[in-house]
Amino acid sequence: MTGGGNVAIHWGGGRHHAHPGQAGGFCFINDVCLAIERLLRKYKRILYLDIDIHHGDGVQQTFYEHNNVLTVSFHRYAPGFYPGSSGSAKERGRNEGVGYNLNLPMPAFCNDSTFVPLYQYALRQFMETFDPEAIVLCVGADGLQNDPLVVGNHEGWNLTPEGLAECVRFTSQWCSDRKLLLLGGGGYHPAQTARTYLLCTAAACEGVRPGMLRQELPRDVPRHPYFDRYGPDFVLYQPDENTSNSDCINGISLNKEVKESIDLAVMYLQQQQQRVPDFAIDP
């Protein structure tokens, strides 16, 4: 990432629940924070995006007082939903970090047509106002429909691998001259998680190799020892392209509450950038 390549991927990463003094949520070491701190040695502004269904409490804690890391998390926030102790939209940062932490709780059962446009809207706004030099994106697959870890409490999402891949594809379009680090996260349906990360890998290349996601990937799952887990259709992706290679914002009404949170955060960032430092004011 600090060398010549623009995109780096580690689907085994994304351990966003670990804290400096304790493990949490299947996470022992927070590789997200370690990666961001390493990137900060070279880059002045880092945008961290988290689309795992669980709030990245460990990342929020680490950068809660920082103004060089903008933390934006889309997640489910409800009584009894992990981690429970964080993730409220009221948590906006502390001291110099006020306004640089944005929590965007999403409703239960939200699908691609709800989620993807909001993600695109938020990314566009923050790219234009915060202008990061590098992006770190945590792609959890536990927001997929019927993920076994969350389906029992009736608080899950109904996203698809194609929807998450579209979020990655849209992000990669902004990274021709920026660094992009993709990390994994939750995901407890092995076949669906594997599908998701395959599509997201191809989507990450769309910025420099258009067509890789839909035109170059074979549609059928190749034969291998776990082939039976990909039934009943045995395909890598669905043909529906409602969320593929298009800006889904047009013609779709965004979730009003979430959009207002994004707009308020953007307004604050704009005000911060317009502040004139004392040393630049003529006496």
C-alpha positions in Angstrom: 0.0 0.0 0.0 2.8 2.4 0.6 4.5 1.3 -2.6 3.4 1.2 -6.2 0.1 -0.7 -6.0 -3.2 1.2 -5.5 -5.3 -1.7 -4.2 -4.5 -4.3 -1.5 -6.9 -7.0 -0.3 -6.9 -9.1 2.9 -10.3 -10.9 3.3 -9.0 -12.6 6.4 -8.7 -9.2 8.1 -11.4 -6.8 9.3 -11.1 -7.7 13.0 -12.8 -4.4 14.0 -14.1 -5.4 17.5 -10.7 -5.9 19.2 -9.7 -3.2 21.7 -6.3 -2.3 23.0 -6.9 -4.1 26.3 -9.3 -6.8 25.3 -10.6 -9.1 22.6 -14.2 -9.0 21.4 -16.6 -10.3 18.8 -14.2 -13.1 17.5 -11.5 -10.5 17.2 -8.2 -10.7 19.1 -5.9 -8.2 17.3 -7.4 -5.2 15.5 -5.7 -5.4 12.1 -7.9 -2.5 10.9 -6.4 -0.1 13.4 -2.8 -1.3 12.8 -3.3 -0.8 9.0 -4.7 2.7 9.4 -1.9 3.7 11.8 0.7 2.4 9.3 -1.0 4.3 6.4 -0.9 7.5 8.5 2.9 7.4 8.5 2.6 8.4 4.8 -0.9 9.8 4.2 -2.5 12.7 5.9 -6.2 11.8 5.7 -7.7 8.3 5.8 -11.3 7.5 5.2 -12.5 4.3 7.0 -15.7 2.7 5.7 -17.3 -0.2 7.5 -20.3 -2.1 5.9 -20.2 -5.1 8.3 -23.6 -5.4 10.0 -22.0 -5.1 13.4 -20.6 -1.7 14.6 -16.8 -1.5 14.5 -16.4 -0.5 18.1 -12.7 -1.2 18.3 -11.9 1.1 15.4 -14.2 3.8 16.7 -12.5 3.8 20.1 -9.0 4.0 18.6 -9.7 7.0 16.4 -12.4 8.8 18.4 -10.3 11.8 19.1 -8.6 12.0 15.7 -9.3 14.4 12.9 -7.1 12.7 10.3 -9.2 9.6 10.2 -12.9 9.9 9.1 -14.7 6.8 10.4 -18.0 6.0 8.7 -19.9 2.9 9.8 -23.1 1.4 8.3 -24.5 -1.1 10.8 -27.4 -2.4 12.7 -28.0 -0.7 16.0 -30.8 -2.2 18.3 -31.2 -3.4 21.9 -29.3 -6.7 22.3 -27.6 -6.5 19.0 -23.8 -6.8 19.2 -21.8 -5.0 20.4 -24.6 -3.0 22.0 -22.3 -0.6 23.9 -21.6 1.6 20.8 -22.9 2.5 17.4 -25.4 5.2 18.2 -25.7 8.1 15.7 -25.0 10.4 18.7 -21.4 9.2 18.9 -19.6 11.8 16.8 -16.1 11.9 18.2 -14.3 13.7 21.0 -12.0 16.8 21.3 -10.3 17.2 17.9 -12.2 14.2 16.6 -15.7 15.7 16.9 -17.4 15.3 13.6 -14.9 12.7 12.3 -16.9 9.7 13.6 -20.1 9.0 11.8 -22.4 6.1 12.8 -25.2 5.3 10.3 -27.6 2.7 11.8 -29.6 1.0 9.1 -33.0 -0.6 9.5 -33.5 -4.3 9.8 -34.2 -6.2 6.6 -32.7 -3.4 4.4 -31.8 -4.7 0.9 -29.6 -3.6 -1.9 -32.0 -1.0 -3.2 -31.9 0.7 0.2 -28.3 0.1 1.2 -26.3 0.7 -2.0 -27.7 4.1 -2.9 -27.0 5.4 0.6 -23.5 4.0 0.5 -22.9 5.7 -2.9 -24.3 9.0 -1.6 -22.2 9.0 1.5 -19.0 8.1 -0.3 -19.5 10.8 -2.9 -20.1 13.4 -0.2 -17.0 12.5 1.8 -14.7 12.1 -1.1 -15.5 15.7 -2.1 -15.4 17.2 1.4 -12.7 15.2 3.3 -10.6 14.3 0.2 -8.8 11.3 1.7 -5.5 10.1 0.4 -6.3 6.5 1.2 -9.5 4.5 1.8 -9.9 1.4 4.1 -13.1 -0.5 3.5 -14.3 -3.3 5.8 -16.6 -5.6 3.9 -18.5 -7.8 6.3 -20.6 -10.6 4.7 -22.9 -11.0 7.7 -25.4 -8.5 6.3 -26.3 -11.0 3.6 -29.8 -12.4 3.6 -30.2 -15.4 6.0 -26.7 -15.1 7.6 -26.9 -17.7 10.3 -25.4 -15.6 13.0 -28.0 -12.9 12.9 -31.1 -14.4 11.2 -32.4 -15.8 14.5 -32.9 -12.4 16.2 -34.9 -10.9 13.3 -32.5 -7.9 13.1 -30.5 -8.9 10.0 -30.2 -7.4 6.6 -31.2 -8.8 3.2 -28.2 -7.8 1.2 -26.7 -9.8 -1.7 -23.1 -10.6 -2.7 -23.9 -8.5 -5.8 -24.9 -5.5 -3.7 -21.7 -5.6 -1.6 -19.7 -6.0 -4.7 -21.3 -2.9 -6.1 -20.2 -0.9 -3.1 -16.6 -2.1 -3.7 -16.9 -1.3 -7.5 -18.2 2.2 -6.8 -15.4 2.8 -4.3 -12.7 1.6 -6.7 -13.7 4.3 -9.2 -12.4 6.9 -6.8 -9.0 5.3 -6.3 -7.2 5.8 -9.6 -4.9 8.2 -7.7 -5.6 7.0 -4.1 -4.8 3.9 -2.1 -7.6 1.4 -1.4 -7.3 -1.4 1.3 -10.1 -4.0 1.3 -10.6 -6.0 4.5 -13.0 -8.8 5.3 -15.2 -9.0 8.4 -18.1 -11.2 9.5 -19.8 -13.7 7.3 -21.1 -17.0 8.7 -22.5 -18.7 5.6 -19.3 -20.1 4.0 -20.6 -20.4 0.4 -22.2 -17.0 0.4 -19.2 -15.4 2.0 -16.9 -17.0 -0.6 -19.2 -15.7 -3.4 -19.1 -12.2 -1.9 -15.3 -12.0 -1.6 -14.8 -13.3 -5.1 -17.2 -10.7 -6.6 -15.6 -8.0 -4.4 -12.1 -8.9 -5.6 -13.2 -8.6 -9.2 -15.1 -5.4 -8.4 -12.0 -3.8 -6.8 -10.3 -4.2 -10.2 -13.1 -2.4 -12.1 -11.4 0.9 -11.5 -8.4 -0.1 -13.8 -10.0 -3.0 -15.6 -13.6 -2.3 -16.5 -15.7 -5.4 -17.2 -13.8 -7.8 -14.9 -16.8 -8.2 -12.6 -19.5 -9.1 -15.1 -17.8 -9.9 -18.3 -14.7 -11.8 -17.4 -15.8 -13.9 -14.5 -17.4 -17.3 -15.4 -21.0 -17.5 -14.1 -20.9 -21.1 -13.0 -19.2 -22.4 -9.9 -16.3 -24.6 -10.9 -16.3 -28.2 -9.6 -14.4 -28.6 -6.3 -14.7 -30.5 -3.0 -17.3 -28.1 -1.6 -19.4 -27.8 -4.8 -22.6 -29.0 -3.1 -22.7 -26.0 -0.8 -23.4 -23.7 -3.7 -26.7 -25.2 -4.6 -29.4 -25.1 -5.7 -28.3 -22.8 -8.6 -24.5 -23.3 -8.5 -23.7 -19.9 -9.9 -21.1 -17.3 -8.8 -23.5 -14.4 -9.3 -27.0 -13.6 -10.3 -27.8 -12.0 -13.7 -29.9 -9.2 -12.3 -27.8 -6.1 -12.9 -30.0 -3.6 -11.0 -27.0 -2.7 -8.7 -24.3 -3.3 -11.2 -22.3 -0.7 -13.1 -24.7 2.1 -12.4 -25.3 4.9 -10.0 -28.2 3.7 -7.9 -28.9 7.1 -6.4 -30.8 8.3 -9.4 -34.6 7.9 -9.1 -34.4 6.3 -5.6 -35.6 8.0 -2.4 -32.9 7.7 0.2 -33.6 6.9 3.8 -34.4 10.3 5.2 -32.9 9.9 8.7 -29.6 8.4 7.4 -29.3 11.0 4.7 -29.7 13.8 7.2 -26.9 12.3 9.3 -24.7 12.3 6.3 -25.6 15.8 5.3 -24.9 17.1 8.8 -21.5 15.4 8.9 -20.6 16.9 5.5 -21.7 20.4 6.7 -19.5 20.1 9.8 -16.5 19.0 7.7 -17.0 21.9 5.3 -17.1 24.3 8.3 -13.8 22.8 9.6 -12.1 23.3 6.3 -13.2 26.9 6.0 -11.7 27.9 9.4 -8.7 30.2 8.9 -5.8 29.4 11.2 -4.8 32.2 13.6 -1.3 32.6 12.2 -2.8 33.4 8.7 -4.8 36.4 10.0 -3.3 39.8 9.5 -3.0 41.8 12.7 
